[in-house]
Amino acid sequence: MKIAVIIVRVLLGALFVFGAVAYFLHLPMKQPEMSADQKTFMSGVMASVYLFPLIKITELVCGLALIIGRFVPLAVVVIFPVTLNILLYHAFLGPAQLPMAVVLLLANLFLAYAYRKNYTSMLVAK
């Protein structure tokens, strides 16, 4: 189990770091053709100016934390909303990439389960 946690943690972290670095360095990446709904959604996200860079900074910081192995329980919790939104975006707007989004969410949930002992104090009703 310990080796599986390390593998999933590093792969998930590398995926987020790669996505963030590609965004900030403007690396040319082949993008699939977007539907009208996807274009509308993305134009709204880009019009907010701050939202997409904030998401990418979050991905970069959490991805580095996952790769390095420091603050992993915190990184798993912080990156979960991003992962969930990736899944929902592909579920409703771009189902062609849905399998990869499901893998991301499952990896995130697997890490949350693996580090569940760190969350017990947060989940106690007082």
C-alpha positions in Angstrom: 0.0 0.0 0.0 2.8 2.4 0.9 4.4 2.0 -2.6 1.0 2.5 -4.3 0.5 5.7 -2.3 3.9 7.0 -3.4 3.3 6.2 -7.0 -0.1 7.8 -7.2 1.1 10.8 -5.2 4.0 11.4 -7.5 2.1 10.8 -10.7 -0.8 13.1 -9.7 1.7 15.8 -8.6 3.6 15.5 -11.9 0.4 15.9 -13.9 -0.6 19.0 -12.0 2.9 20.5 -12.2 3.1 19.8 -15.9 -0.2 21.5 -16.5 0.7 24.5 -14.5 4.2 24.9 -16.0 2.8 24.5 -19.6 0.3 27.3 -18.8 2.8 29.7 -17.3 5.5 29.1 -19.9 2.9 29.2 -22.8 4.2 25.8 -24.1 2.5 24.9 -27.4 0.2 21.9 -26.7 -2.3 20.4 -29.1 -5.8 21.2 -27.8 -8.9 19.2 -28.9 -11.5 21.2 -30.8 -13.8 22.9 -28.4 -17.6 22.9 -28.7 -19.6 26.1 -28.5 -20.5 25.4 -24.9 -16.9 24.9 -24.0 -15.8 28.1 -25.8 -18.5 30.0 -23.9 -17.4 28.6 -20.6 -13.7 29.2 -21.2 -14.3 32.7 -22.4 -16.1 33.4 -19.1 -13.3 31.9 -17.1 -10.7 33.9 -19.0 -12.8 37.1 -18.7 -12.5 36.9 -15.0 -8.7 37.5 -15.4 -7.7 36.2 -12.0 -9.4 32.8 -11.9 -7.4 30.7 -14.3 -4.0 31.9 -13.0 -5.2 31.2 -9.5 -6.2 27.6 -10.4 -2.8 27.1 -12.1 -0.9 28.4 -9.1 -2.9 26.1 -6.9 -2.1 23.2 -9.2 1.6 24.1 -9.2 1.9 24.5 -5.4 -0.1 21.3 -4.6 1.6 19.3 -7.4 5.0 20.2 -5.9 3.8 19.3 -2.4 2.7 15.9 -3.7 5.9 15.3 -5.6 8.1 16.3 -2.7 6.0 14.5 -0.1 5.6 17.5 2.2 2.2 18.7 3.4 0.5 16.0 1.4 -2.8 15.8 3.4 -3.2 19.6 3.0 -2.3 19.4 -0.7 -4.9 16.6 -1.3 -7.6 18.7 0.4 -6.7 21.9 -1.4 -6.5 20.3 -4.9 -9.8 18.3 -4.5 -12.1 21.2 -5.6 -9.9 21.7 -8.7 -10.1 18.0 -9.5 -13.8 17.9 -8.9 -14.3 20.8 -11.3 -12.2 19.2 -13.9 -14.5 16.1 -13.7 -17.7 18.2 -13.8 -16.4 20.3 -16.7 -15.7 17.1 -18.7 -18.9 15.4 -17.6 -21.1 18.3 -18.8 -19.1 20.0 -21.6 -16.4 17.7 -22.9 -17.2 14.0 -22.4 -14.4 12.9 -24.8 -11.8 13.5 -22.0 -14.0 12.2 -19.2 -12.0 9.0 -18.5 -8.9 11.1 -17.7 -10.9 13.3 -15.4 -12.3 10.2 -13.6 -8.7 8.9 -13.1 -7.7 12.2 -11.6 -10.6 12.2 -9.2 -10.0 8.5 -8.2 -6.3 9.3 -7.6 -7.3 12.2 -5.4 -9.8 10.1 -3.5 -7.3 7.3 -3.1 -4.8 9.7 -1.5 -7.5 11.1 0.7 -8.2 7.6 1.9 -4.6 6.8 2.4 -4.1 9.9 4.6 -7.5 9.6 6.3 -5.9 9.5 9.8 -4.7 13.1 9.3 -8.3 14.3 8.8 -9.9 12.7 11.9 -9.5 15.8 14.1 -11.1 18.0 11.4 -14.1 15.7 11.2 -15.0 15.6 14.9 -18.2 17.4 15.8 -17.6 19.6 18.8 
